Amino acid sequence: MVLTVLIIFAYIESSMGNFQGFYCHDQGIISLLSHLKISSRTDLDSLLAAWLQIRIVVWWARAYFCSLEVHRHLPSTLPPGITMENLPAFQGQRVNVLSIMCESHRINFSALLRHWDTGDFGAQGSELCSGDEEFDKTCHFLAQQGEMLDRWLDALPTSDLPIDGLDGVHEIDHVDQRTPIFFRSHEAALNFAYYTVARIMQSTGLLRSLKKADPSYIPYDSHTEESWTRVLLRIARGTKMETSLSRNSYTIGFSGLLLTALLRCQARGLALEIQEWLQDLEILKPTEEGAFPLYQTLGVVNTINCQKMANRDVFAVTQSVDDEGGTPKINAYNSQSISSLLFHGMSRTSGALFTDYLPVAL
């Protein structure tokens, strides 16, 4: 009973964007489980899965948008005592794939952002390139996440796969294909969208390019990331926007996923397709989708695409001064009032890294 009440309060605080309130209840849940010595393999699987899902949603919301230092040192989404190996005990597939996606995101961005973590917003980051040992360690961790994702896909029921089978997903070389990918349920579509973003985050092409720091700059080969981004867009197109708005409240939605994909996408045409999808969603006049502020997201995407038009790719977005997630949503729909952000990227013409403080193009 106590666990149920704590989880309900955690959901309420999450919906209000009250991160401090959520962390209070979240810590209470961890303490209760530790005191009762309840493992993941109990009759409480459904409750624990509900808690972990909202915990992951808050983790994602905290990652966008926080300071560079906070983003680089975000903890794992899983609490002490629960590992990836425990997760198959939970009912359903949602928590499993969300955990793998976020852990891949955490590992990838932690390695990426160290190239801009100079303490000087205008400084170049080439001198911070990681050594072979650290790069190999990052690749090893991402490969482990990839293996877990393979097992997740292998265990997926046939009813949760794309209606036309997996051919349309595995043939990712057809990057010009715009055909929607349909699923038998909205939940299955969203789970596969998480799978797709996890694949993007497990790609090491950009990290490898930054590691080389070659003065004779050649833009890195982002074919894999862009191919999976195309798949993500096809999944989004096969899903009704109204359904996403009504049913993604307590999970990560397409708008947040597309922003993440954009940060690994060099193709301008594909970047504009992401912007167009968000603009189409905006026509419905929602304030949020998947617990993510739509207008703020669209503004950030517009700014990133303006940079792309100037031959400058943006790979990360952070705040200059962290606001700990902003204030709870009481009189406004969003908990963060953001008009400018730090955009971290690389010039396509010179290969020079940059960090610019830019207004969000609302």
N, C-alpha and C positions, 0 to 999 in steps of 0.2 A: 504493500500500500504506500509506504513512504517513498519507495523507488518510483512508483507511478506518479506521485505528486511532484517529485523533484524533476522528472522528465517533462511533465506538463509545463511546469514553470520555466524550464529551459527553453521549450518551444515558444512560450509567450515572450520571453526576453529576446529570443532570436528574432521574432517577428517585429519587435519594436526597435531592433538595431541596438539594443542595450548590451554591449559586449561585456562590460564589467558585471552586470547582473547575471548574464549567462555564465560567465566564468565562476561566479559564486556558486550557482546551482550545480555546475559541472563538477566542481571540486567536491561538492557535497555528495554527488553520485559516486565519484571515485572513492571517497572515504568510506561510504556505506558499503560498497562492494568489497573493499579491502577488509573492513571489519567483519562482514558476513562470510568472507572467503568464498564469494560466488565467482565461479569461472564462467567463461563464455559457453561452456557445454552444460547448460542447465535448462530447466523449463522456462526460464526467463528470456530465452533467445529473442523473442519478438520485441520485448521491451528494450533489451540491450541494443538490438539492431536499430530501433527508432532513435535511441540516444546517440549512437555513433553516427547516424546519418545527419542529424542536426548539428552534431559536433563538427562534422566535415564541412557542412554548409557555412558555419561560422568561421572555420579556418579559411575557407575560400574568400569569404567576404573580408576577412582581416588582411589577406594577402593583396587584395585590390580595394583600396589603395592605402599602402602604408609607406614608411620610409625605407630607403635602401637597406639600412642596417637591420631593421626589423625583418624585412623580406629575406635577407640573406640568412637569418638565423631562426626562421620559423621552425617550431618543433614538429615532430611527426604528428599526423592526425590521430594516431591510435594512442590511447592512454596507457599508462604502465600496467603490465600484466596481461595485455591483449596484443597478440602478434598477428601477422598476416596468416600464419598457419592455423590460427584459431577461427578465422572468419568463415570458412566453409560450413561451420556448425550453425550459422545464422540462417534464418529462413529467407529465401529469395537470393537474388544476385546483386542487388543494388549496392549494399555496403561494400561488398568485395571489390567491385570495379571502381567505385568512388575512391576507396582507400588506395588502390593501385595508381589511379590517375593522379591523386593529390601527392602521393609519395614520389612519383616520377616527376611531377611538377616541382616539388621541393628540392629534389636532388639536382635537377637540371638548372633551375634558377639560382640555386646557391653557388653552383660552379660558374654560371654565366655572369652574375652580378659582381663577382670579385674583380672582374676586369674594369669595372667602373668605380669600385670602392676605394677612391683615392683620398677622400676627405676634402677634395678640391673639385668643385663642380665643373671647372673648365679644364682640368688636367687630362692628359691622355692616359689610357690604361694599358698600353702595350707592355710596360715594364712589369705589370702584375700577372703576366701570363703564367699559368700554372705549369709546374714541372711535369715530366712524363709520369712520375709516380702518382701524383694527384689526379691527373687526367685519366690514367688507367683505372684508378680506384673509382672515379665517377662513372666511367664506362661499365665497370664491373657491376656497380650497384644498379645502374639502369638496365643492364642485361638481366639481372635477377628479377627486376620488376617485369621485364618482358616475358620471362619464363612463367611467372605467376599469371600474367595476362593470357598467355597461351593456354594455361590450364583452365582459366576462367572461361575462355572461349570454347574449349573442348567439352566442358561440363554444361554448356548452355543448352537448354531444351530446344528442340527443333522449332517449337512454336514461338520462340523468342528470336529466331533468326529472321533476316529479311525475307519477305514473302517470295521473292524470286530466287531465293537461295543466296549463297555467299559469292557467286561469280561476280556480281556487280560491285562487291566490296574488295575482293582480292585483285581484281583487274584495275589496280589504282593507276596504271600507266596511262589510262584514257583520261587525261587531265581536262580535256575539253568537254567531257560528258556532263550534261546538266540534268539528266533524268532523275527525278526524285526516287528515293529509296523508301519503300513502304514496309511497315511492320503490322502485325496483328493487334498490337496494343501500343498506347502511348508510352507506357512504362518500358516496353521492350525497345522502342525507338530511342528513348533517352538513355537507357543503359548502353546501347550500342554507340551512342554519341560519346559517352564517357570513355568507352573502349577506344574510339577513334582519337580522342584528345590524348589519351595515355600513349598511344603510338607516336603521336607528334612529339610528346615530351620525352620519349625514349630515344628519339633520334639524336645523334651526336654530331651532325654535320656542322652546325654553327659553333659548337664548342671546339671542334677540331680546327675550324678556320681561325678562331680567336687564339688558339694555342700556338699556331704557326707564326702569327703576326708578321707575315711576309710583306716587306716594303713594296714589292711589285704586286700590289693588291689585285686579286681576282675575286669577284663576289663568290661566296661559298655556294655549293650546290644544294639548293633547298628543295630539290625535286621530291624527296620523300615526304617532307613536311607539307608541301603544297598539294601533293596527291591526296594525302589523308585529310587535308583541309577541304579539298573538293568533295570527298566522301561525307565529311561533316555537313557541308552545305546541302548535299543531296538528301541527307537524313532530315535536316531542318525543313527543306522544301516539301518533304513527304509528310510533315506533321502540321496539323492545323494550328495556326497561331493562337486562336481563341482557346484551344485546349491547353497549350503551353501556359497561357496567362492564368488559367483557372486551376491547373493541377501541378504547377511547378513551384508553388509557394514555399514548400519546405524541402526543396532540393535545389541543386545547381541547374540553372536553365541554359537555354541555347545562347542567350546574349552574352553571358560570361564566358561560355566555351568559345564562341566566335572571336571574342576579344583576344583570348589566349592564342588561338590559331593564327590570328592576324599578326601577332608578335613574332611568328616564325615564317611569315609569308612574304616573299619578295615580289611575286608577280602582281603587278598593279591591277590587272584586270580582275584577278581573284580577290584582291583587297577591296576593290570597288563593289564586287558582288556581296561581300560581307556587309559593307556600308548600306547597300540597297536593301538587304534583308532587314536590317535594323530600322531603316526608314519606313519600310512597309509595316513593320510592327508598330512603329510610332503612330501611324495613321489611326490605329485602334485606340490611341490616347490612353495607354496604361501608364502607370508610374513606375512599376517594377515588373520584371519577369525573372522567375527563379530567384527571388530575394535579391535581385540586382537592380540598381537604379538605371532605368533605360535611358533617360535623357543625358545623364552623366556619361554612360557608356558610349552612346552615339557621339557625344562631343569629343571624347577621347579618340574614337575611331576616326572621326573627321580630321582631327589634328594629325594623327599618325599618317593618314593618306595624303594630307597636304605635304608632309615631310617626304613621302615617297615620290611625289611629283617633282620634288627638288633633288632627287637622287640621294635621299638619306633614309636608310632603313632604321626603324625603331624596334628594339628588341625587349625593352622593359620600360615600365612607367611607375614612378614612385612619387611620394610626397617629399618636399624639402625638410619639413619638420613633422614628425609623426603626431597625430592627434588621438592615438589610441582607439581609433575606430569612430571618432566623432561622438555626438551626443544622442541619447535615445530619441526615436521618432515620436514626437508628441504633437507638435503643431506643423510639422513638415513631413513629406513622404520619405525623405532620405535622411540618414543620420550623419552624413558628411556634406558640408557645404564647400565644394571645391571649384575654384575658378582657374587655377593654374597648377601645373604638375611638372615634375622633372621627366624629360624624355631622353632615354639612354639609347644610343644607336651608333651607326657606322656610315660614313660617307661612301657611296658607291664609286665615286670618281677617284678618291685618294686612299681609301681604306682606313682613314683616321677615325678614331672613336670620338664621340661627342656626348656631352650631357648638357641639354638646354632647358632652361626654365621657361615654359611656354604657356600662354593662356589656352584653356580648353575651348575649342571652337563650337560653342553652343548655338 
